[in-house]
Amino acid sequence: MSLGLHYKNQKYIFEEKEVVGVPFLSYPMLEKTGIVNHGFSTKLGGVSKGCWATMNISTTRGDDPEDVKENERRIARAIGVKPEDFTYTNQTHTTNVAVVRAEDKGKRFMETDGMITNVPGICLVTFYADCVPLYFVDPVKKVIGLSHSGWRGTVRKMGKVTVEKMQETYGSDPADIYAAIGPSICQDCYEVSEDVIEEFRKSFDKTYWPELFYKKENGKYQLNLWKANELIFLEAGIVPEHIAVTNVCTHCNPEILFSHRTTGNKRGNLSAFLALKEK
């Protein structure tokens, strides 16, 4: 089965799957831990119509609530979790990370862009349409994290904030954590202005600037969020062999993935899913 995705290089960190007619992406690196169910949705396999077609589970886009519920049932069954265990963020480009406890199952955390938990069965869900999904799995402490990181979250080092929250709350050792950067906009497609780059200059050492951005003749810059988040993982103490960096761009794959830069607000959302397996 092939989704027809355009990969930026030949290093395949994803496995393309289709279960019960629902395609999604998964990370072999995370699967090998043996403790999680996880995935990243595409536009395909759902029942939504119009600009939300077809796999959208976001309730903030104006989609038909009944279609969203059916999509939740479908993607949950494909990934191996239960829709009633979905626990959500209401993202506002913060670096707020919620600790999800058993009584929080099914909750939507407001003003929150990341979640961590050690409760089996709870499925963390975050939403995307060009921003960067960050997955975290600690197989030693049996703790997971899932965070949303746009340019604002990245410049404030959301990945490091999430790791530190796992350390403080559950005693995770960063060297034990497996971390993955999910499908999002690539450097070739991500043009930003001088004010954004100035924030990155403040946040990252000058030695990394050539890897993170370059200026064009029109005065704009091309920004590499993938590299920035990889550097943040390393700064947080995650070892290189435990890091998987995406090579799938949302903007390069408009038939398969939702992209804000492609369609603006007339779209659904992609979703990231991560749950500790129940015994």
N, C-alpha and C positions, 0 to 999 in steps of 0.2 A: 504494500500500500504506500502510495506517495501522494502527499498533499500538493506537490508542485511548488513548494517553497523555494525562493531564491536565497541561497546561502552565500555569505560574504567570502567564505573560503571553504576549503575542503575538510576542515577539522570539525567533525560532527559531534557536538556535545549533547545533542538531543536524539531521542528516538521518536519517530512519528508513529503514533498508535491510532487504532480505530477499534472501539469496543461498543457493541450494540448500536452501530451506526453513527457513533459520535467520535470524530477525530480530536486528538489532543496531543500535546508534546509532553514528553517526560525526560528526566535526566537519568541516564544509567548510573552516574556517580551517586545520586541520592538513593536510587533503588538498591544499590549494593549495600547500603547500610542495613537494610532488612527491617527497618523500624517504621517506615512511613508509607502512606499513600499520598500521591501528589500528582499534579499536572498543571498544564497551562492551556487554556482554551483557544480555539480559533473562532472564525466567523461561522463555521460550518457545523451542521448536525442538530440545529435547533428548529423552532417553529415561529420565531419572531418574523415580522414582515417589514417591508419598506426599508428605511435607513437602518433599522435594527437587525435586519436579516443576517444570519438566522439564530446564532447562538449568543444571546445576550442575557445575563442574569442580573444586570444592574437595574435597580428600581428608580434611579435618579435621572434617567435619560428620556422619560416620557413613553416608554414601551408599555404595551398591554400587560397588566399584572398577571393575567392568566397565562399568557405566553411565557412570561418570566418564570412562573412556577413550574411549568412543564419543562422549560430549559434546565431549571435546577434539578428536577428529577432525573433528566437524561444525563447531564454531566456528572452528577453524583454517582449514578449507577455505573457509568463508564470508568470513573476513577476508583471506585470501590469504597465510597463513603455514603453517608445518609444525608439527604438535604436538610433534615431537621437539626443536624449537627453543624451546619454552616454558621460561622461567626464572622462578622464583617467589620470593616473599617469604613468610616465616613471621611474620606481623605481631604485634607485642606493644605497639603504641602508643609506640614509640620515635621518635627522630629519626635513627636510624642509616641511612645511605645507602651501599649497596654499589656498588663499581665492578665491572661485569660484563665480564670479558675472554673471549676466544674459548674458553678451556678451561673456562669456567664454564657453558657451554650446557647446559641441562637441570637445573641445580642449584637447590636450594631454600636460600635464605639465611635462616638462623635469626636471631631477635632483630633483624630488619631490616624497616623499613617503606618504604624507597625504594631504587631502583636507577637507575644511569646507565650508558650504554654508547656506544661508537662503532663497535661490531662489527655490520656488516650481517647480517641474517638472524635474529639472536637476538631472540626475542620476550619482552619483559618482561611479566609477569603479576602483578597485585595483586588483592586480594579485598575485597568491600564488602557491607554490608547496612544502610546509613544513613550511614556515614562518608564522607569526601570524597576522591574520586580527583583527583589532580593530574597533568596531562600536560605535558611540556616537550619542545619540538622546536627545535633550533638548526640551521637550514639552512645556515649559513655554515661552522661547524666539523663539521657532520654528526654531531651528538651528540643523544641523546634521554635523557629521564628520566621515571620514573613513580613516584609516591609516594602513600602512604596517609596520610590526615590526619583522625583523629577530633578530638574537642575537645582531647585532650591534645597531639596532634601540632600542632594549630592554634595553641594557646596558646604552644607552643614554637617556632612558626614553621617548620614542616617545609618549606613552599614555599621560603623563603629559604635554609634549610640545603641543599636540593637544588640551587638555583641556584649557591650558593657552591661546592658540590662539583663542579659542571660547570665553573666558572671555574678552580678549583684544578687539576683533573685534565686538562682538555682546552683550557683557555684561552678558554672561551666568554665572549662579551660579553653581559650581560643584555639589552641593547637589541636584540640579534639573536634572542632566544628568543621563541618563541610558546608561550603557556601557557594551558591550559584547565582549568576546574573542572568535574568530572563530576557525574552524578546522585547525589544525596545528600539528607539530610533538610533540609527548609526551615525557616525561622524560625517559621512558623505552627505547625509540628508539633513543634518541638524545645524542650520544657520542661526547664529545668535548675534546680538549687538554688543558693543563695547562695554556697556554697564554690567552685563552678565559676566563677561570675561574678567572684568576688574574684580568681581567677587571671587572668581577662581584663582586669580593671582594672589589674593589675600589668604586663601585657604590652603593652597598647595605650594610646596617649595619650588623655587624657580627652575631647578634642574628638571622638573617634570613638565614644564610648560610646553616644550616642543611635542611631547606625546599627547598632550591634552587639547591643544587648539592651534590653529594657524589663521592668519589674517589674509583676506582676499582683496582684490583691487577695488571692490565696491565699499570697502571699509568695514564689512561684516566679517565674522569669524565662523569657522566650522569647529564644533565642540565635540569631544569624545567622552560621552558619559560612561561608556563601557570601561575604558581605561581608568577613568577617575574612580569608579567604584571598585575596580580591581585593586588600585593603590590603597583605597580606604580599607579593604579587607586585610591587606598585608599590614597596614598600620595598626589594625586592631589585633594583630597577632595570629591571624589565620595563615596556615602554611601554604605555600604555592601549590603543592600537590593535592590540596583539598579545595581548590578553587576551579569552578567551571565558568567561563565567560561566553556569553551568547555570540552567535554569528548569524542571527536572524534579525533583520530589521523590519519593524512594523510598517514603516513608510514604503519600503521596497516591495512589500507583499500585499497590496491593497485588495486583492481578490480573496485573500486568505485571512488577513488580520485587520482589525480596526486600527485606524490611524487618525489622530486629530489633525495632523498636518496635511493629510490627504483630503478629508471631508469636513473639517471643522466640527461643530457641535452636532451635525446631523449624522449620528452614528450610535452604535451600541458600545459596550466596553468589553475588552478581553478580561479574563479573570485568572488569577493564580490561586492554587489550592494546595494546602499542606496539612496533613493530619498524622498524628502518631497512631500506629496500628493498635487495635484493641486485641487483647489476648484471647 
